[in-house]
Amino acid sequence: MLLLLLVVFWSQIWMYVAIAPASASASASAVTGGTLWWLSRTNRLLRQRDHTWRQADAVQAGHRI
């Protein structure tokens, strides 16, 4: 039954069948890219905070930087 419906209405639905995988791929790429950007930014901020803390700790301990 489903196959019959696909054959009968193929001229109206083919573009949705063709576009759906492309948009899913684009969405997955966007999510992956956004996640990687967020992780790299978070890592950079944490490293900067750690560097600032270590520098202040060294100055407080009397070490020259």
mmCIF file as gemmi writes it, N, C-alpha and C atoms, coordinates in Angstrom:
data_model
loop_
_atom_site.group_PDB
_atom_site.id
_atom_site.type_symbol
_atom_site.label_atom_id
_atom_site.label_alt_id
_atom_site.label_comp_id
_atom_site.label_asym_id
_atom_site.label_entity_id
_atom_site.label_seq_id
_atom_site.pdbx_PDB_ins_code
_atom_site.Cartn_x
_atom_site.Cartn_y
_atom_site.Cartn_z
_atom_site.occupancy
_atom_site.B_iso_or_equiv
_atom_site.pdbx_formal_charge
_atom_site.auth_seq_id
_atom_site.auth_asym_id
_atom_site.pdbx_PDB_model_num
ATOM 1 N N . MET Axp A 1 ? 0.821 -1.197 0 1 0 ? 1 A 1
ATOM 2 C CA . MET Axp A 1 ? 0 0 0 1 0 ? 1 A 1
ATOM 3 C C . MET Axp A 1 ? 0.865 1.262 0 1 0 ? 1 A 1
ATOM 4 N N . LEU Axp A 2 ? 1.863 1.305 0.88 1 0 ? 2 A 1
ATOM 5 C CA . LEU Axp A 2 ? 2.755 2.457 0.941 1 0 ? 2 A 1
ATOM 6 C C . LEU Axp A 2 ? 3.527 2.623 -0.361 1 0 ? 2 A 1
ATOM 7 N N . LEU Axp A 3 ? 3.98 1.521 -0.911 1 0 ? 3 A 1
ATOM 8 C CA . LEU Axp A 3 ? 4.7 1.573 -2.181 1 0 ? 3 A 1
ATOM 9 C C . LEU Axp A 3 ? 3.8 2.113 -3.288 1 0 ? 3 A 1
ATOM 10 N N . LEU Axp A 4 ? 2.568 1.715 -3.293 1 0 ? 4 A 1
ATOM 11 C CA . LEU Axp A 4 ? 1.612 2.202 -4.291 1 0 ? 4 A 1
ATOM 12 C C . LEU Axp A 4 ? 1.409 3.712 -4.145 1 0 ? 4 A 1
ATOM 13 N N . LEU Axp A 5 ? 1.276 4.19 -2.921 1 0 ? 5 A 1
ATOM 14 C CA . LEU Axp A 5 ? 1.136 5.63 -2.687 1 0 ? 5 A 1
ATOM 15 C C . LEU Axp A 5 ? 2.376 6.389 -3.147 1 0 ? 5 A 1
ATOM 16 N N . LEU Axp A 6 ? 3.553 5.834 -2.877 1 0 ? 6 A 1
ATOM 17 C CA . LEU Axp A 6 ? 4.789 6.473 -3.334 1 0 ? 6 A 1
ATOM 18 C C . LEU Axp A 6 ? 4.844 6.579 -4.851 1 0 ? 6 A 1
ATOM 19 N N . VAL Axp A 7 ? 4.451 5.527 -5.519 1 0 ? 7 A 1
ATOM 20 C CA . VAL Axp A 7 ? 4.472 5.533 -6.985 1 0 ? 7 A 1
ATOM 21 C C . VAL Axp A 7 ? 3.461 6.536 -7.529 1 0 ? 7 A 1
ATOM 22 N N . VAL Axp A 8 ? 2.286 6.578 -6.953 1 0 ? 8 A 1
ATOM 23 C CA . VAL Axp A 8 ? 1.235 7.467 -7.458 1 0 ? 8 A 1
ATOM 24 C C . VAL Axp A 8 ? 1.588 8.937 -7.214 1 0 ? 8 A 1
ATOM 25 N N . PHE Axp A 9 ? 2.119 9.259 -6.057 1 0 ? 9 A 1
ATOM 26 C CA . PHE Axp A 9 ? 2.375 10.653 -5.701 1 0 ? 9 A 1
ATOM 27 C C . PHE Axp A 9 ? 3.853 11.052 -5.805 1 0 ? 9 A 1
ATOM 28 N N . TRP Axp A 10 ? 4.658 10.263 -6.481 1 0 ? 10 A 1
ATOM 29 C CA . TRP Axp A 10 ? 6.095 10.522 -6.551 1 0 ? 10 A 1
ATOM 30 C C . TRP Axp A 10 ? 6.412 11.906 -7.112 1 0 ? 10 A 1
ATOM 31 N N . SER Axp A 11 ? 5.662 12.359 -8.11 1 0 ? 11 A 1
ATOM 32 C CA . SER Axp A 11 ? 5.949 13.658 -8.718 1 0 ? 11 A 1
ATOM 33 C C . SER Axp A 11 ? 5.739 14.81 -7.732 1 0 ? 11 A 1
ATOM 34 N N . GLN Axp A 12 ? 4.929 14.623 -6.721 1 0 ? 12 A 1
ATOM 35 C CA . GLN Axp A 12 ? 4.707 15.678 -5.724 1 0 ? 12 A 1
ATOM 36 C C . GLN Axp A 12 ? 5.63 15.555 -4.513 1 0 ? 12 A 1
ATOM 37 N N . ILE Axp A 13 ? 6.127 14.364 -4.205 1 0 ? 13 A 1
ATOM 38 C CA . ILE Axp A 13 ? 6.895 14.189 -2.965 1 0 ? 13 A 1
ATOM 39 C C . ILE Axp A 13 ? 8.38 13.957 -3.174 1 0 ? 13 A 1
ATOM 40 N N . TRP Axp A 14 ? 8.85 13.834 -4.415 1 0 ? 14 A 1
ATOM 41 C CA . TRP Axp A 14 ? 10.263 13.475 -4.624 1 0 ? 14 A 1
ATOM 42 C C . TRP Axp A 14 ? 11.21 14.498 -4.024 1 0 ? 14 A 1
ATOM 43 N N . MET Axp A 15 ? 10.845 15.797 -4.097 1 0 ? 15 A 1
ATOM 44 C CA . MET Axp A 15 ? 11.766 16.816 -3.589 1 0 ? 15 A 1
ATOM 45 C C . MET Axp A 15 ? 11.918 16.729 -2.07 1 0 ? 15 A 1
ATOM 46 N N . TYR Axp A 16 ? 10.872 16.335 -1.373 1 0 ? 16 A 1
ATOM 47 C CA . TYR Axp A 16 ? 10.976 16.194 0.08 1 0 ? 16 A 1
ATOM 48 C C . TYR Axp A 16 ? 11.831 14.992 0.454 1 0 ? 16 A 1
ATOM 49 N N . VAL Axp A 17 ? 11.752 13.958 -0.344 1 0 ? 17 A 1
ATOM 50 C CA . VAL Axp A 17 ? 12.568 12.769 -0.107 1 0 ? 17 A 1
ATOM 51 C C . VAL Axp A 17 ? 14.037 13.084 -0.373 1 0 ? 17 A 1
ATOM 52 N N . ALA Axp A 18 ? 14.304 13.912 -1.384 1 0 ? 18 A 1
ATOM 53 C CA . ALA Axp A 18 ? 15.681 14.261 -1.731 1 0 ? 18 A 1
ATOM 54 C C . ALA Axp A 18 ? 16.265 15.288 -0.767 1 0 ? 18 A 1
ATOM 55 N N . ILE Axp A 19 ? 15.446 16.207 -0.266 1 0 ? 19 A 1
ATOM 56 C CA . ILE Axp A 19 ? 15.939 17.286 0.581 1 0 ? 19 A 1
ATOM 57 C C . ILE Axp A 19 ? 16.135 16.836 2.028 1 0 ? 19 A 1
ATOM 58 N N . ALA Axp A 20 ? 15.347 15.917 2.508 1 0 ? 20 A 1
ATOM 59 C CA . ALA Axp A 20 ? 15.409 15.509 3.91 1 0 ? 20 A 1
ATOM 60 C C . ALA Axp A 20 ? 16.793 15.022 4.332 1 0 ? 20 A 1
ATOM 61 N N . PRO Axp A 21 ? 17.461 14.128 3.584 1 0 ? 21 A 1
ATOM 62 C CA . PRO Axp A 21 ? 18.796 13.71 4.019 1 0 ? 21 A 1
ATOM 63 C C . PRO Axp A 21 ? 19.814 14.847 3.98 1 0 ? 21 A 1
ATOM 64 N N . ALA Axp A 22 ? 19.686 15.74 3.012 1 0 ? 22 A 1
ATOM 65 C CA . ALA Axp A 22 ? 20.626 16.853 2.914 1 0 ? 22 A 1
ATOM 66 C C . ALA Axp A 22 ? 20.467 17.797 4.102 1 0 ? 22 A 1
ATOM 67 N N . SER Axp A 23 ? 19.243 18.09 4.482 1 0 ? 23 A 1
ATOM 68 C CA . SER Axp A 23 ? 19.037 18.993 5.601 1 0 ? 23 A 1
ATOM 69 C C . SER Axp A 23 ? 19.429 18.323 6.917 1 0 ? 23 A 1
ATOM 70 N N . ALA Axp A 24 ? 19.23 17.027 7.021 1 0 ? 24 A 1
ATOM 71 C CA . ALA Axp A 24 ? 19.663 16.312 8.225 1 0 ? 24 A 1
ATOM 72 C C . ALA Axp A 24 ? 21.179 16.338 8.34 1 0 ? 24 A 1
ATOM 73 N N . SER Axp A 25 ? 21.845 16.184 7.217 1 0 ? 25 A 1
ATOM 74 C CA . SER Axp A 25 ? 23.306 16.235 7.209 1 0 ? 25 A 1
ATOM 75 C C . SER Axp A 25 ? 23.799 17.628 7.575 1 0 ? 25 A 1
ATOM 76 N N . ALA Axp A 26 ? 23.15 18.652 7.042 1 0 ? 26 A 1
ATOM 77 C CA . ALA Axp A 26 ? 23.532 20.024 7.363 1 0 ? 26 A 1
ATOM 78 C C . ALA Axp A 26 ? 23.301 20.322 8.843 1 0 ? 26 A 1
ATOM 79 N N . SER Axp A 27 ? 22.2 19.83 9.375 1 0 ? 27 A 1
ATOM 80 C CA . SER Axp A 27 ? 21.912 20.047 10.792 1 0 ? 27 A 1
ATOM 81 C C . SER Axp A 27 ? 22.939 19.339 11.674 1 0 ? 27 A 1
ATOM 82 N N . ALA Axp A 28 ? 23.289 18.123 11.306 1 0 ? 28 A 1
ATOM 83 C CA . ALA Axp A 28 ? 24.299 17.388 12.074 1 0 ? 28 A 1
ATOM 84 C C . ALA Axp A 28 ? 25.65 18.099 12.009 1 0 ? 28 A 1
ATOM 85 N N . SER Axp A 29 ? 26.003 18.629 10.849 1 0 ? 29 A 1
ATOM 86 C CA . SER Axp A 29 ? 27.256 19.362 10.711 1 0 ? 29 A 1
ATOM 87 C C . SER Axp A 29 ? 27.245 20.627 11.561 1 0 ? 29 A 1
ATOM 88 N N . ALA Axp A 30 ? 26.118 21.324 11.577 1 0 ? 30 A 1
ATOM 89 C CA . ALA Axp A 30 ? 26.012 22.543 12.378 1 0 ? 30 A 1
ATOM 90 C C . ALA Axp A 30 ? 26.124 22.241 13.868 1 0 ? 30 A 1
ATOM 91 N N . VAL Axp A 31 ? 25.472 21.187 14.311 1 0 ? 31 A 1
ATOM 92 C CA . VAL Axp A 31 ? 25.539 20.81 15.729 1 0 ? 31 A 1
ATOM 93 C C . VAL Axp A 31 ? 26.959 20.405 16.104 1 0 ? 31 A 1
ATOM 94 N N . THR Axp A 32 ? 27.601 19.625 15.242 1 0 ? 32 A 1
ATOM 95 C CA . THR Axp A 32 ? 28.978 19.198 15.503 1 0 ? 32 A 1
ATOM 96 C C . THR Axp A 32 ? 29.915 20.389 15.537 1 0 ? 32 A 1
ATOM 97 N N . GLY Axp A 33 ? 29.781 21.275 14.575 1 0 ? 33 A 1
ATOM 98 C CA . GLY Axp A 33 ? 30.629 22.466 14.539 1 0 ? 33 A 1
ATOM 99 C C . GLY Axp A 33 ? 30.426 23.356 15.745 1 0 ? 33 A 1
ATOM 100 N N . GLY Axp A 34 ? 29.177 23.555 16.127 1 0 ? 34 A 1
ATOM 101 C CA . GLY Axp A 34 ? 28.884 24.365 17.307 1 0 ? 34 A 1
ATOM 102 C C . GLY Axp A 34 ? 29.432 23.757 18.584 1 0 ? 34 A 1
ATOM 103 N N . THR Axp A 35 ? 29.325 22.455 18.693 1 0 ? 35 A 1
ATOM 104 C CA . THR Axp A 35 ? 29.854 21.765 19.871 1 0 ? 35 A 1
ATOM 105 C C . THR Axp A 35 ? 31.375 21.879 19.94 1 0 ? 35 A 1
ATOM 106 N N . LEU Axp A 36 ? 32.044 21.688 18.806 1 0 ? 36 A 1
ATOM 107 C CA . LEU Axp A 36 ? 33.501 21.817 18.792 1 0 ? 36 A 1
ATOM 108 C C . LEU Axp A 36 ? 33.937 23.242 19.114 1 0 ? 36 A 1
ATOM 109 N N . TRP Axp A 37 ? 33.225 24.244 18.592 1 0 ? 37 A 1
ATOM 110 C CA . TRP Axp A 37 ? 33.555 25.638 18.891 1 0 ? 37 A 1
ATOM 111 C C . TRP Axp A 37 ? 33.391 25.897 20.388 1 0 ? 37 A 1
ATOM 112 N N . TRP Axp A 38 ? 32.286 25.426 20.974 1 0 ? 38 A 1
ATOM 113 C CA . TRP Axp A 38 ? 32.038 25.648 22.391 1 0 ? 38 A 1
ATOM 114 C C . TRP Axp A 38 ? 33.107 24.981 23.248 1 0 ? 38 A 1
ATOM 115 N N . LEU Axp A 39 ? 33.491 23.744 22.889 1 0 ? 39 A 1
ATOM 116 C CA . LEU Axp A 39 ? 34.521 23.043 23.661 1 0 ? 39 A 1
ATOM 117 C C . LEU Axp A 39 ? 35.868 23.756 23.577 1 0 ? 39 A 1
ATOM 118 N N . SER Axp A 40 ? 36.241 24.229 22.397 1 0 ? 40 A 1
ATOM 119 C CA . SER Axp A 40 ? 37.528 24.911 22.272 1 0 ? 40 A 1
ATOM 120 C C . SER Axp A 40 ? 37.515 26.232 23.031 1 0 ? 40 A 1
ATOM 121 N N . ARG Axp A 41 ? 36.399 26.956 22.988 1 0 ? 41 A 1
ATOM 122 C CA . ARG Axp A 41 ? 36.312 28.226 23.715 1 0 ? 41 A 1
ATOM 123 C C . ARG Axp A 41 ? 36.357 27.986 25.217 1 0 ? 41 A 1
ATOM 124 N N . THR Axp A 42 ? 35.622 26.979 25.686 1 0 ? 42 A 1
ATOM 125 C CA . THR Axp A 42 ? 35.632 26.657 27.111 1 0 ? 42 A 1
ATOM 126 C C . THR Axp A 42 ? 37.028 26.254 27.558 1 0 ? 42 A 1
ATOM 127 N N . ASN Axp A 43 ? 37.709 25.441 26.754 1 0 ? 43 A 1
ATOM 128 C CA . ASN Axp A 43 ? 39.06 25.021 27.089 1 0 ? 43 A 1
ATOM 129 C C . ASN Axp A 43 ? 39.994 26.227 27.173 1 0 ? 43 A 1
ATOM 130 N N . ARG Axp A 44 ? 39.871 27.145 26.214 1 0 ? 44 A 1
ATOM 131 C CA . ARG Axp A 44 ? 40.732 28.324 26.206 1 0 ? 44 A 1
ATOM 132 C C . ARG Axp A 44 ? 40.478 29.194 27.433 1 0 ? 44 A 1
ATOM 133 N N . LEU Axp A 45 ? 39.22 29.368 27.804 1 0 ? 45 A 1
ATOM 134 C CA . LEU Axp A 45 ? 38.899 30.177 28.984 1 0 ? 45 A 1
ATOM 135 C C . LEU Axp A 45 ? 39.417 29.522 30.265 1 0 ? 45 A 1
ATOM 136 N N . LEU Axp A 46 ? 39.288 28.203 30.354 1 0 ? 46 A 1
ATOM 137 C CA . LEU Axp A 46 ? 39.795 27.514 31.543 1 0 ? 46 A 1
ATOM 138 C C . LEU Axp A 46 ? 41.315 27.588 31.621 1 0 ? 46 A 1
ATOM 139 N N . ARG Axp A 47 ? 41.994 27.456 30.497 1 0 ? 47 A 1
ATOM 140 C CA . ARG Axp A 47 ? 43.457 27.567 30.497 1 0 ? 47 A 1
ATOM 141 C C . ARG Axp A 47 ? 43.898 28.967 30.899 1 0 ? 47 A 1
ATOM 142 N N . GLN Axp A 48 ? 43.189 29.988 30.412 1 0 ? 48 A 1
ATOM 143 C CA . GLN Axp A 48 ? 43.537 31.361 30.76 1 0 ? 48 A 1
ATOM 144 C C . GLN Axp A 48 ? 43.337 31.597 32.25 1 0 ? 48 A 1
ATOM 145 N N . ARG Axp A 49 ? 42.227 31.102 32.79 1 0 ? 49 A 1
ATOM 146 C CA . ARG Axp A 49 ? 41.955 31.246 34.213 1 0 ? 49 A 1
ATOM 147 C C . ARG Axp A 49 ? 43.012 30.529 35.048 1 0 ? 49 A 1
ATOM 148 N N . ASP Axp A 50 ? 43.41 29.326 34.625 1 0 ? 50 A 1
ATOM 149 C CA . ASP Axp A 50 ? 44.435 28.57 35.337 1 0 ? 50 A 1
ATOM 150 C C . ASP Axp A 50 ? 45.777 29.292 35.287 1 0 ? 50 A 1
ATOM 151 N N . HIS Axp A 51 ? 46.127 29.843 34.12 1 0 ? 51 A 1
ATOM 152 C CA . HIS Axp A 51 ? 47.393 30.559 33.975 1 0 ? 51 A 1
ATOM 153 C C . HIS Axp A 51 ? 47.416 31.789 34.893 1 0 ? 51 A 1
ATOM 154 N N . THR Axp A 52 ? 46.305 32.519 34.935 1 0 ? 52 A 1
ATOM 155 C CA . THR Axp A 52 ? 46.217 33.695 35.805 1 0 ? 52 A 1
ATOM 156 C C . THR Axp A 52 ? 46.356 33.298 37.265 1 0 ? 52 A 1
ATOM 157 N N . TRP Axp A 53 ? 45.702 32.219 37.651 1 0 ? 53 A 1
ATOM 158 C CA . TRP Axp A 53 ? 45.781 31.765 39.038 1 0 ? 53 A 1
ATOM 159 C C . TRP Axp A 53 ? 47.197 31.338 39.393 1 0 ? 53 A 1
ATOM 160 N N . ARG Axp A 54 ? 47.86 30.565 38.504 1 0 ? 54 A 1
ATOM 161 C CA . ARG Axp A 54 ? 49.232 30.128 38.78 1 0 ? 54 A 1
ATOM 162 C C . ARG Axp A 54 ? 50.195 31.306 38.858 1 0 ? 54 A 1
ATOM 163 N N . GLN Axp A 55 ? 49.979 32.295 37.992 1 0 ? 55 A 1
ATOM 164 C CA . GLN Axp A 55 ? 50.845 33.468 38.005 1 0 ? 55 A 1
ATOM 165 C C . GLN Axp A 55 ? 50.665 34.236 39.326 1 0 ? 55 A 1
ATOM 166 N N . ALA Axp A 56 ? 49.437 34.442 39.75 1 0 ? 56 A 1
ATOM 167 C CA . ALA Axp A 56 ? 49.182 35.144 41.022 1 0 ? 56 A 1
ATOM 168 C C . ALA Axp A 56 ? 49.731 34.332 42.195 1 0 ? 56 A 1
ATOM 169 N N . ASP Axp A 57 ? 49.622 33.028 42.148 1 0 ? 57 A 1
ATOM 170 C CA . ASP Axp A 57 ? 50.14 32.182 43.219 1 0 ? 57 A 1
ATOM 171 C C . ASP Axp A 57 ? 51.662 32.267 43.293 1 0 ? 57 A 1
ATOM 172 N N . ALA Axp A 58 ? 52.305 32.29 42.124 1 0 ? 58 A 1
ATOM 173 C CA . ALA Axp A 58 ? 53.772 32.399 42.096 1 0 ? 58 A 1
ATOM 174 C C . ALA Axp A 58 ? 54.228 33.742 42.619 1 0 ? 58 A 1
ATOM 175 N N . VAL Axp A 59 ? 53.532 34.807 42.275 1 0 ? 59 A 1
ATOM 176 C CA . VAL Axp A 59 ? 53.879 36.148 42.767 1 0 ? 59 A 1
ATOM 177 C C . VAL Axp A 59 ? 53.68 36.202 44.278 1 0 ? 59 A 1
ATOM 178 N N . GLN Axp A 60 ? 52.616 35.616 44.749 1 0 ? 60 A 1
ATOM 179 C CA . GLN Axp A 60 ? 52.342 35.603 46.174 1 0 ? 60 A 1
ATOM 180 C C . GLN Axp A 60 ? 53.396 34.796 46.925 1 0 ? 60 A 1
ATOM 181 N N . ALA Axp A 61 ? 53.919 33.763 46.313 1 0 ? 61 A 1
ATOM 182 C CA . ALA Axp A 61 ? 54.947 32.941 46.953 1 0 ? 61 A 1
ATOM 183 C C . ALA Axp A 61 ? 56.326 33.588 46.87 1 0 ? 61 A 1
ATOM 184 N N . GLY Axp A 62 ? 56.445 34.675 46.137 1 0 ? 62 A 1
ATOM 185 C CA . GLY Axp A 62 ? 57.702 35.387 46.064 1 0 ? 62 A 1
ATOM 186 C C . GLY Axp A 62 ? 58.566 35 44.88 1 0 ? 62 A 1
ATOM 187 N N . HIS Axp A 63 ? 58.045 34.26 43.949 1 0 ? 63 A 1
ATOM 188 C CA . HIS Axp A 63 ? 58.799 33.88 42.749 1 0 ? 63 A 1
ATOM 189 C C . HIS Axp A 63 ? 58.662 34.963 41.702 1 0 ? 63 A 1
ATOM 190 N N . ARG Axp A 64 ? 59.72 35.174 40.979 1 0 ? 64 A 1
ATOM 191 C CA . ARG Axp A 64 ? 59.675 36.132 39.866 1 0 ? 64 A 1
ATOM 192 C C . ARG Axp A 64 ? 59.144 35.429 38.64 1 0 ? 64 A 1
ATOM 193 N N . ILE Axp A 65 ? 58.396 36.148 37.882 1 0 ? 65 A 1
ATOM 194 C CA . ILE Axp A 65 ? 57.866 35.578 36.646 1 0 ? 65 A 1
ATOM 195 C C . ILE Axp A 65 ? 58.472 36.306 35.477 1 0 ? 65 A 1
